[in-house]
Amino acid sequence: MLRKRVLFSFTLLGLSLAVSGCVTNQATGKTQLATLMSSEDEAAVGANAHPKIVAAYGGVYGDQTVGLYVAGVTRRITAATQMPTQPYRVTVLNSPVVNAFALPGGYVYVTRGLLSLVNDEAELAGVLGHEIGHVIARHGAQRQTAALGTSVLGAVLGAVVGNGAVNQAVGLGSQGLLAGYSRDQEYEADTLGVHYLAGAGYDPYAQGDFLTTMDQNSRLEAMLAGASGGGKADWLASHPATPERVAAARREAAASQMPGDQGERNQAALFRAINGMVYGDSPEQGIVRDRTFIHPVGRFRFDVPAGFRLTNGAAAVLASGPQKSLAKFDSAKKAANVSIGKYLANVWAVGVALSPVEIFSVNGLKAARATTIIGAFNATLVAIEAPDGTVYRFLMGEQRQTSPRYQADLDRIAASFRLISRAEANAVKPMRVKIVKVRAGDTVASLSSRMPFADYKVERFRALNGMPASAALKVGQSVKIIAE
């Protein structure tokens, strides 16, 4: 049952060593080297990492209906594992990032971004089973044993999260050990997940189905980013959905000897739980609307020019533009007795060789501006002071070989910043998942047109519902759309 979490914060001082030699892995049945981490050590790693994970992913999603539902599915899939009495702490993270993972010690995490992409309960159970399989097979502990001399927290947490931005947010460094699990470990977790699905009475083919959906979504993300060759959602960054892996998952499903039409899919239960769930950014984190970032809680907004794409993160907003031009936006507090110019030069950019600081105004707010060189980039720093002492900061730059081609565009980003009224803030509503029934006359195009996106509406609808281009709608079918 989902309960309010107690966030532990303590330092790992020393790890007790397990007896060296070979042991039999209870999950896989294979003989392997004994790990250097005891079960108690793994639990300590999970407890220490938990508050950092929650903070890095925007906190806990507050809808208890969703949290209790995911906890219930976790209990059902756990009962089919080799450790059916192992307790798990289930957290739905308030993040649009597509991810799910489980930490040593029984900490299970699913983002609402991933929940928006699963199309039935069996697919969700497959994701949970895969991640729990990593924990029961002690894959994180195996990685730490192979990484003598490195941070235990870094090796284990980096392995299960597999996301560079989050790794930075929780202070894990940049060692190569922060990559995902090995190929063999991924296949082992897939095998375990499929077996857990069948053992829990779910359709074991759901595992391969969700991998296919994720691959479709990654291609959509690549289109949205203007990339070629395919992008990767965060879950796929550490869980690549290669054709070989999908085929292997389907072979394992066939080997379970449970026909696909006999296992449960429970789409209706999943859809009841996620109907109305926030999609994309939440008001507490600020909301991206096409080329506008608006924060109804902080009551401010700014825009980016055509050709730039906004990405909202827990600690900053990034605007990526042509030829690697970019802008990073964040905020900080300033002491009342420090001028905005001195703040930029002596606090924010202390120790950096800057051009003379220019004082100017942005929509009625005091601001300071300076330039510098950062690596291969010509950079501009703009700090804007609000009446409450908050400083809103833009760090913008373009490569020196293209400068000053995009300087005017970057300047317009900072110049567009303004505070908004309470009425304007109250008018901002998050997008939400909405479940609708297909009626006679509905088409993919007509349902897609109802969604509040400026581009790729059909592609978004198909990715959201795991529908390939060849799939057609059926009258009475339940589908997901996004609504405001």
Secondary structure, 3 states (H helix, E strand, C coil): CCCCCCCCCCCCCCCCCCCCCEEECCCCCCEEECCCCCHHHHHHHHHHHHHHHHHHCCCECCCHHHHHHHHHHHHHHHCCCCCCCCCCEEEEECCCCCCEEEECCCEEEEEHHHHCCCCCHHHHHHHHHHHHHHHHCCHHHHHHHCCCCCCHHHHHHHHHHCCHHHHHHCCCCCCHHHCCCCHHHHHHHHHHHHHHHHHCCECCCHHHHHHHHHHHHHHHHHHHHCCCCCCCCHHHHHCCCCHHHHHHHHHHHHHCCCCCCCCECCHHHHHHHHCCCEECCCHHHCEEECCEEEECCCCEEEECCCCCEEEECCCCEEEECHHHCEEEEEEEECCCCCCHHHHHHHHHCCCCCCCCCEEEEECCEEEEEEEEEECCEEEEEEEEECCCCEEEEEEEEEECCCCCCCHHHHHHHHHCCEECCHHHHHCCCCEEEEEEECCCCCCHHHHHCCCCCCCCHHHHHHHHCCCCCCCCCCCCCEEEEEEC
